[in-house]
């Protein structure tokens, strides 16, 4: 029985991306498929999936900064992560491995935003896009028209100001 993180015959390495050492694994052969895990996920969370892919694909999986075996980003001077920034990180991982051909990018949960941004920003590098268990609003509610919403917000603010609520708080 396999345990999380058990060796699956791939190659592990560290790539320095934007000054941060990232843990990256490659295994299998064939067209490239990059797997990106959701919030709090690490490379080994894909262990049960990888054996189904490696006979047909070169599978790449990596730990984002601060997860798994990757170093954390320095807190000072780093902007908050963005979808475009994460798409750039995916491209940098592929470039660091010398994999320049179009690949299939797979994102679980939050990483769905990252791989979707990669596909939009780098269509020439994207062969396919797979979103696994992406987040959706179960019962989407239409929001009121922006004009009506703004008018209502201004009315509430006006009443609160007239009643001196900001001064009381």
ChimeraX attribute file (.defattr): number of C-alpha atoms within 10 A of each C-alpha:
attribute: neighborCount
match mode: 1-to-1
recipient: residues
	/A:1	3
	/A:2	9
	/A:3	9
	/A:4	11
	/A:5	13
	/A:6	10
	/A:7	12
	/A:8	16
	/A:9	11
	/A:10	14
	/A:11	12
	/A:12	15
	/A:13	13
	/A:14	18
	/A:15	18
	/A:16	14
	/A:17	15
	/A:18	10
	/A:19	10
	/A:20	17
	/A:21	20
	/A:22	26
	/A:23	23
	/A:24	22
	/A:25	21
	/A:26	21
	/A:27	21
	/A:28	21
	/A:29	14
	/A:30	13
	/A:31	16
	/A:32	25
	/A:33	27
	/A:34	22
	/A:35	23
	/A:36	28
	/A:37	24
	/A:38	20
	/A:39	12
	/A:40	12
	/A:41	19
	/A:42	21
	/A:43	22
	/A:44	21
	/A:45	17
	/A:46	17
	/A:47	16
	/A:48	11
	/A:49	11
	/A:50	20
	/A:51	14
	/A:52	10
	/A:53	15
	/A:54	22
	/A:55	13
	/A:56	14
	/A:57	19
	/A:58	20
	/A:59	25
	/A:60	26
	/A:61	25
	/A:62	28
	/A:63	23
	/A:64	28
	/A:65	17
	/A:66	16
	/A:67	17
	/A:68	19
	/A:69	17
	/A:70	20
	/A:71	18
	/A:72	14
	/A:73	16
	/A:74	11
	/A:75	8
	/A:76	6
	/A:77	7
	/A:78	8
	/A:79	8
	/A:80	7
	/A:81	8
	/A:82	12
	/A:83	17
	/A:84	17
	/A:85	15
	/A:86	18
	/A:87	22
	/A:88	18
	/A:89	18
	/A:90	24
	/A:91	17
	/A:92	17
	/A:93	23
	/A:94	20
	/A:95	12
	/A:96	15
	/A:97	15
	/A:98	9
	/A:99	17
	/A:100	13
	/A:101	13
	/A:102	17
	/A:103	23
	/A:104	19
	/A:105	26
	/A:106	21
	/A:107	22
	/A:108	22
	/A:109	18
	/A:110	20
	/A:111	24
	/A:112	24
	/A:113	21
	/A:114	27
	/A:115	29
	/A:116	21
	/A:117	20
	/A:118	24
	/A:119	20
	/A:120	14
	/A:121	14
	/A:122	14
	/A:123	13
	/A:124	12
	/A:125	19
	/A:126	20
	/A:127	15
	/A:128	14
	/A:129	18
	/A:130	16
	/A:131	17
	/A:132	16
	/A:133	13
	/A:134	14
	/A:135	12
	/A:136	8
	/A:137	6
	/A:138	6
	/A:139	6
	/A:140	7
	/A:141	7
	/A:142	6
	/A:143	8
	/A:144	9
	/A:145	9
	/A:146	9
	/A:147	9
	/A:148	11
	/A:149	12
	/A:150	12
	/A:151	12
	/A:152	12
	/A:153	11
	/A:154	12
	/A:155	12
	/A:156	12
	/A:157	14
	/A:158	12
	/A:159	11
	/A:160	13
	/A:161	12
	/A:162	10
	/A:163	11
	/A:164	11
	/A:165	11
	/A:166	10
	/A:167	8
	/A:168	6
	/A:169	5
